[in-house]
Amino acid sequence: MTLQRRARVWLGLAIALAGLLPGGTRAAYGADLSRYVSSDFCGALVIHPERINKSELAVALKSGLSKEMTAADPVAAALAAMGKQPKKDLPPGMDVAKLAKLLDGKIVTRIVILIEPTPTADPKVSPGIIIQFGNDIDGEAILAAFSTDWKSAETHGIQYKTVKTDPGKPDFAAYVPDARTLIAGLESTVVKMLAKDQGSQPLLKQLQNTKIDNDIILEYLAEPIWAAAAKGTSTEKALSDLGGPNAAKMAKDLKSMSIKLNFSGKTLLHAEVVTDKPEVAAQYAALAQMGIGIVKPQFQDMKKQPPPFLPPPAVPVISKLGDEVFDGLTVKNDGPQLVVDLPMPASLPDALKLAAQLAGAMAAPMPPKEGPTH
């Protein structure tokens, strides 16, 4: 099994847990997150599944689903779908049924995906994944169900596990720090997460400044990228390979970026982008305003002549929602900082409820055709 496939399976499991595990009574988090944020990390995606599951938008979405759909076990369905993949795309010895049993009823309070820039020539970006549960799990049994090929390893006096991928490729690693936490990623990334002295931790400081208590947080910080470049890594080439010729230039223009999403409350989206100079922030603000100016008239035309694939009941709902988004969205620059705000559209819960109803109707089995009468 290739390194990329193994990473996709583990990341897919984390995302499945983030979006599908049922909510429950709020419980204490597991291991201290700050313990694992290396000074080398340049990005973080933080997801709070329990908060999202109880949010106003999630409640509205679920209100549009049938009782059968809301009662179904989404974790079992996600793992069953994973089990239908070809064996070559799954870790050796993966026991999907056992994994489902071990995760049944477990509450995921937080999932953190930490990004390390250019750890190796291939892959160019390495995520370190932390899954924090609200109740106790058998972490060792979960790893055993994930694969039977784990080997023991040690760093900084800490025991963890590794599993081989392709010849010549980095090993995949996992660690169970306590009864409520799982950590996984490339071995080089996990070793950095387990270091006893994490140094200055600039990404952690940015996370703390943003306040981690939001539904979803996305953080980007340029400082670790250029610190790695100073040590001789081919950062600019890696960025160009990943995002095209302008990616490296944009990365140099941006010093940091913070995006917060909340599915309850007054603000749906708040984003702050810090650039290297005020004129860059002004340029980005102008480009954003230009984009809005192009899209808004197209949306008004769509309201007058909706596309044929759009169900008629959805037209007035989408029209109202779009108007609220365009009226509420603000983009402004203050010195080198660009700030984007989107208030919670009042009609978004109704739009999500309708979307769930339409999706349920499309997914429902067609009634059998009646045979000829005699």
Residue pairs with C-beta under 8 A, 6 or more apart in sequence:
1 88
1 89
1 90
1 91
1 92
1 165
2 165
2 166
2 169
3 123
3 165
3 166
3 169
3 170
3 172
3 186
4 123
5 88
5 89
5 90
6 91
6 163
6 165
6 172
7 123
7 127
7 172
7 185
7 186
9 82
9 89
9 90
9 91
9 94
10 129
10 146
10 172
10 184
11 113
11 127
11 129
12 82
13 82
13 146
14 111
14 113
14 129
14 131
15 111
16 75
16 78
16 79
16 82
17 49
17 75
17 103
17 108
17 111
17 131
18 47
18 49
18 52
18 108
18 111
19 49
19 52
20 74
20 75
20 77
20 78
21 49
21 74
21 75
21 103
21 106
21 107
21 108
22 53
22 74
22 75
22 105
22 107
23 49
23 50
23 53
23 54
23 107
24 50
24 107
24 134
24 135
25 107
25 134
26 50
26 109
26 134
27 107
27 109
27 134
27 135
28 134
29 109
29 110
29 132
29 134
29 180
30 109
30 132
30 133
30 177
30 178
30 179
30 180
30 181
31 130
31 132
31 177
31 178
31 180
31 181
33 110
33 112
33 130
33 132
33 212
34 201
34 204
35 198
36 114
36 128
36 130
36 183
36 193
36 194
36 198
37 44
37 114
37 193
37 198
37 201
37 203
37 204
37 207
38 114
38 116
38 192
38 193
38 195
38 198
38 199
38 201
39 198
39 199
39 200
39 201
39 202
39 203
39 224
39 227
40 116
40 117
40 192
40 224
40 227
40 228
41 114
41 115
41 116
41 128
41 192
41 203
41 224
42 115
42 116
42 117
42 203
42 220
42 221
42 222
42 223
42 224
42 225
43 114
43 115
43 203
43 218
43 219
43 220
43 221
44 112
44 113
44 114
44 115
44 203
44 207
44 217
44 218
44 219
45 112
45 113
45 115
45 216
45 217
45 218
45 219
46 110
46 111
46 112
46 113
46 207
46 212
46 214
46 216
46 217
46 218
46 219
47 110
47 111
47 112
47 215
47 216
48 109
48 110
48 214
48 215
48 216
49 108
49 109
49 110
49 111
50 107
50 108
50 109
50 134
51 215
52 58
52 215
52 216
52 263
55 215
55 262
55 263
55 264
56 263
56 264
56 265
56 349
57 263
57 264
57 348
57 349
57 352
58 263
59 349
60 348
60 349
60 350
60 352
60 353
61 352
61 353
61 355
61 356
62 70
62 356
63 353
63 356
64 352
64 353
64 354
64 355
64 356
64 357
64 360
65 356
65 357
65 360
66 360
69 360
73 104
75 100
75 103
75 104
76 100
76 104
79 96
79 99
79 100
79 103
80 96
80 100
82 90
82 96
83 90
83 94
83 96
83 97
91 146
91 147
91 149
91 163
92 147
92 148
92 149
92 163
93 147
93 148
93 149
94 145
94 146
94 147
95 145
98 141
98 145
99 142
99 145
99 146
102 137
102 138
102 141
102 142
102 145
103 137
103 142
105 135
106 133
106 134
106 135
106 137
107 133
107 134
107 135
108 131
108 132
108 133
108 134
109 132
109 133
109 134
110 130
110 131
110 132
111 129
111 130
111 131
111 132
112 129
112 130
112 132
113 127
113 128
113 129
113 130
114 127
114 128
114 129
114 130
114 185
114 189
114 193
114 203
115 125
115 126
115 127
115 128
116 125
116 126
116 127
116 128
116 188
116 189
116 192
117 124
117 125
117 224
117 225
117 228
117 233
117 235
117 238
118 124
118 125
118 225
118 228
118 233
118 234
118 235
118 238
119 125
119 126
119 170
119 186
119 188
119 189
120 126
120 170
120 186
120 188
121 234
122 169
123 186
124 238
124 241
124 242
125 238
125 242
126 185
126 186
126 188
126 189
127 185
127 189
128 183
128 184
128 185
128 186
128 189
128 190
128 192
128 193
129 182
129 183
129 184
129 185
130 181
130 182
130 183
130 193
131 181
131 182
131 183
132 180
132 181
133 180
133 181
133 182
134 180
135 180
136 179
136 180
137 179
137 180
137 182
139 176
139 179
139 181
139 182
140 176
142 182
143 150
143 161
143 174
143 176
143 182
144 150
146 174
147 163
149 163
149 164
150 161
150 162
150 163
150 174
151 161
151 162
151 163
151 164
152 159
152 160
152 161
153 159
153 160
153 161
153 162
153 173
153 187
154 160
155 191
155 194
155 195
156 194
156 195
156 196
158 175
158 194
160 173
160 174
160 175
160 190
160 194
161 173
161 174
161 175
162 171
162 172
162 173
162 187
163 171
163 172
163 173
163 174
164 171
165 171
165 172
170 186
170 187
170 188
171 186
171 187
172 184
172 185
172 186
172 187
173 184
173 185
173 186
173 187
173 189
173 190
173 191
174 182
174 183
174 184
174 190
175 182
175 183
175 184
175 190
175 193
175 194
176 182
176 183
177 183
183 190
183 193
183 194
184 190
185 193
198 204
202 221
202 223
202 224
203 219
203 221
203 224
206 219
206 221
206 256
206 258
207 217
207 219
209 258
210 217
210 219
210 258
210 260
214 260
214 261
214 262
215 261
215 262
215 263
215 264
216 260
216 261
216 262
217 258
217 259
217 260
217 261
218 257
218 258
218 259
219 256
219 257
219 258
219 259
220 254
220 256
220 257
220 258
221 255
221 256
222 251
222 252
222 254
222 255
222 256
223 255
225 235
225 239
225 251
226 235
228 235
229 235
229 236
235 248
236 248
237 248
239 247
239 248
239 251
240 247
240 248
243 250
252 276
253 275
253 276
253 280
254 273
254 274
254 275
254 276
255 274
255 275
255 276
255 336
256 272
256 273
256 274
257 271
257 272
257 273
257 274
258 271
258 272
258 273
259 269
259 270
259 271
260 267
260 269
260 270
260 271
261 268
261 269
262 268
265 344
266 343
266 344
267 341
267 342
267 343
267 344
268 342
268 343
268 344
268 345
268 348
269 340
269 341
269 342
270 339
270 340
270 341
270 342
271 338
271 339
271 340
271 341
272 337
272 338
272 339
272 340
273 281
273 284
273 337
273 338
273 339
273 340
274 336
274 337
274 338
275 281
275 284
275 336
275 337
275 338
276 336
277 336
278 333
278 335
278 336
280 336
281 333
281 334
281 335
281 336
281 337
281 338
282 333
284 333
284 338
285 331
285 332
285 333
285 338
288 331
288 338
288 340
289 331
292 326
292 329
292 331
296 326
299 322
299 326
303 315
303 319
303 322
306 315
310 318
311 358
313 354
313 358
314 354
314 355
314 358
317 347
317 350
317 351
317 354
318 351
320 347
321 345
321 347
321 348
321 351
324 345
324 346
324 347
324 348
325 342
325 345
328 341
328 342
328 343
328 345
329 340
329 341
329 342
330 339
330 340
330 341
330 342
331 338
331 339
331 340
332 338
332 339
333 339
345 351
